[in-house]
Amino acid sequence: MSIRIILAGATGWAGSALALAIAKSNDITLVSAVSRTHAQHILGDVLNEPLLNCPVYASAQEALAHPCEVFFDFTKPDVAKSNVLAALHQGVHVVIGTSGLTDADYAEIATVAEHCRLGVLAVGNFALTVVLLQKFSEIAARYIPQWEIVDYAHDDKKDAPSGTARELAYRLSNIRPSEPTIQLAQTHGVVETRGTRVTGSQIHSIRLPGYTISVEIIFGMPDQKLIIRHDSGSSAQPYVDGALLAIRKVNTFVGLRRGLDNVLDL
Ligand SMILES: NC(=O)c1ccc[n+]([C@@H]2O[C@H](COP(=O)([O-])OP(=O)(O)OC[C@H]3O[C@@H](n4cnc5c(N)ncnc54)[C@H](OP(=O)(O)O)[C@@H]3O)[C@@H](O)[C@H]2O)c1
């Protein structure tokens, strides 16, 4: 049986690539979509794909009137949490691709997901090379107690740190916090130049033209260091395969899971 999904952000850069891939899949069906600009239209007319014969609504609440198994969010952090909670209260599993939600947001979402006995899979970055970076970093953090994360993105990305960097910091916090030799409070000069501490990791966010999305983690030990880095290209293609996998797997567990490796056999 086909998995029926609602895609919020279906007309955006990432969401439209996912919608077009769903049109070609034979086990996932889009039943409705969310975009304020294209509300009252058929998604296929907006994306020039006749197979996407579903209506677009201005809000997730309206789109959720269509029965479905999975709600997928590729919107903006200011609206994503309320979308996710609305979907859970409607009895629908959720995949979160939107970045910028905080750990406090995730704690609230986790509580509601458990209460509703539904799965939520939040993935800061669906690209396979990011999933591998996360895994390799977790191994390194077991042996190397000090690291810092550098998050690079295009100049018009509003949220900082990126979802990729946040998720990496969150995952490493389950291993241990990074232990700086000099505590931040003891910094002489301008403490902000040391970046910001997020769930036990120091993160530096760079926003400049010329970047797409990159993340780098630097592990340092006396006289040696290890640098692991992911660079994305300009298309949304690396995210599409991971997003399809997330849609297919989100009904296999209850509660919140963060990271695509939760549903991969790594
Ligand atoms: N996890 C990953 O691997 C991954 C990959 C790429 C991007 N992302 C994240 O995904 C999110 C979307 O990125 P993008 O580059 O696709 O952005 P985008 O091109 O700006 O698209 C945003 C989409 O969300 C809709 N939207 C925004 N605000 C809305 C609101 N208040 N109500 C309803 N719809 C709304 C927009 O339509 P309207 O403006 O017409 O409403 C549009 O369809 C960002 O948080 C980005 O960081 C994550």
The ligand as an ORCA input file, in Angstrom:
! r2SCAN-3c Opt
* xyz 0 1
  N      17.523     18.310      6.529
  C      18.108     18.562      5.367
  O      18.869     17.739      4.811
  C      17.833     19.879      4.694
  C      18.174     20.087      3.370
  C      17.835     21.308      2.777
  C      17.160     22.270      3.507
  N      16.866     22.032      4.810
  C      16.089     22.982      5.616
  O      14.753     22.931      5.122
  C      14.117     24.193      5.290
  C      13.612     24.688      3.917
  O      14.744     24.986      3.119
  P      14.584     25.526      1.629
  O      15.942     25.908      1.187
  O      13.788     24.558      0.811
  O      13.704     26.856      1.872
  P      12.781     27.632      0.824
  O      13.250     27.416     -0.568
  O      12.684     29.020      1.336
  O      11.347     26.918      0.957
  C      10.552     27.051      2.112
  C       9.205     26.416      1.829
  O       8.407     26.482      3.012
  C       7.221     27.251      2.755
  N       6.956     28.071      3.937
  C       7.818     28.892      4.551
  N       7.226     29.498      5.606
  C       5.955     29.023      5.649
  C       4.847     29.274      6.497
  N       4.911     30.132      7.522
  N       3.694     28.605      6.277
  C       3.626     27.751      5.243
  N       4.632     27.479      4.376
  C       5.789     28.114      4.589
  C       7.554     28.098      1.536
  O       6.399     28.435      0.800
  P       5.703     29.913      0.985
  O       6.793     30.909      1.197
  O       4.933     30.075     -0.281
  O       4.831     29.775      2.179
  C       8.402     27.110      0.731
  O       7.584     26.181      0.066
  C      15.195     25.108      5.908
  O      15.053     25.078      7.302
  C      16.502     24.435      5.508
  O      17.558     24.751      6.377
  C      17.187     20.869      5.416
*
